Amino acid sequence: MIDAAEMKKIDLLHGDCLELMQDIPDKSVDLILTDPPYNIGKARWDKIPNYVEWCGKWFIECQRVLKDNGSFYWWQNDMVQIAQLMEWLRNNSGFVFNSFIVWDKGDFRALSWKNPSDDSNLRSWFNTCEYCLFYTFQDETGLKKVLKNPAFYGLQNYFLTERKKTGKTATFLDNVMGIKSSYCYWEKPTTHEYRIPDEKNYIALQKYFDGVAFTQEYESLRQEYESLRQEYESLRQEYESLRYTHNLGTNHNNVWRSNERNTGKQHPTQKPNDLMERIIKTSSNQGDTVLDLFMGSGTTGVACVNTNRNFIGIELDDKYFEIAKQRINEAQNKPEQITML
Ligand SMILES: C[S@@+](CC[C@H](N)C(=O)[O-])C[C@H]1O[C@@H](n2cnc3c(N)ncnc32)[C@H](O)[C@@H]1O
């Protein structure tokens, strides 16, 4: 049996997500992975008036409950609505589009074209995939700007100017000091590579070029470097606190297939566990909290149990809520399946 202390918290909420999400504290969720109604008339719950406006309401709640470095994934397969929803998010939220995953479901539907029931089916391409859109609050380039700060430029210029006075290459100076790649007199060092030589090596340089270059006292350079390092460290911490989790797997493309068979489904739009687990493992860490506001039969919850994450799941429909409870409960009673990633 799984140790109670290790068991992650599971909160299953029965009702309308727009009401129930109000009880979730601000910035408390690490990952939102949700599969909303697509508004394509697949079932009774899948036809929603003013769809984009309705999505806008839960998008804003997602924005409120997600941590600054959280990740937001939502499924859709209707391209026109995807375009409208992306536009809505761009104009009305702080979410930044990152990328999307294509779930390639194989050609099972295309095969059915051999006997099309209606000729009109042959006048477009059958869609045999679904899309999962990935948003965060920061893009990587925006974050990198936090670290590309001119803090070290003064010192950098000093070392560069002094090197030019010697007429020697950076490698030559490194050889004088008996060290490899000190970076400080590179034309364009990246900030995280920037460091000055230690006192022994700097004195070796001073001796070698005896009054021609590197004339500034080491202690004043060291003090300047230390105060800049502190400035840099606070920038680095800010960067880390905003940087979203991305645990790379071996396969890093965005077209995915599931290894699961399309049988025994308990929900008409049930997602494969392996795809949900892959997203969860990539975009959260063990012990993190994952929210699915349209959990249906609870696939995201099962994937959270299997990967040792906390889970908050919301479902409106009585029948699917019970199915979700049961599936998640069964997963919890199979502790040997937990994958420690
Ligand atoms: C696409 S299905 C999710 C299927 C799920 N991914 C699975 O693997 O079983 C969407 C679900 O959202 C539920 N739903 C629709 N409107 C809702 C609302 N306002 N609040 C909570 N759930 C809702 C539907 O009952 C349906 O089960």
The ligand as an ORCA input file, in Angstrom:
! r2SCAN-3c Opt
* xyz 0 1
  C     -14.348     16.871    -23.370
  S     -15.033     16.262    -21.959
  C     -13.645     15.810    -20.984
  C     -13.236     14.369    -21.157
  C     -12.022     14.002    -20.343
  N     -10.824     14.584    -20.878
  C     -11.824     12.501    -20.231
  O     -10.734     12.010    -20.561
  O     -12.754     11.843    -19.816
  C     -15.650     17.699    -21.208
  C     -16.416     17.493    -19.927
  O     -16.731     18.773    -19.392
  C     -17.938     18.663    -18.665
  N     -18.487     20.025    -18.510
  C     -19.186     20.757    -19.414
  N     -19.483     21.963    -18.916
  C     -18.939     22.005    -17.671
  C     -18.879     22.996    -16.662
  N     -19.464     24.199    -16.819
  N     -18.221     22.707    -15.517
  C     -17.634     21.509    -15.329
  N     -17.674     20.523    -16.266
  C     -18.303     20.764    -17.416
  C     -18.777     17.726    -19.526
  O     -19.778     17.106    -18.753
  C     -17.715     16.748    -20.057
  O     -17.686     15.584    -19.279
*
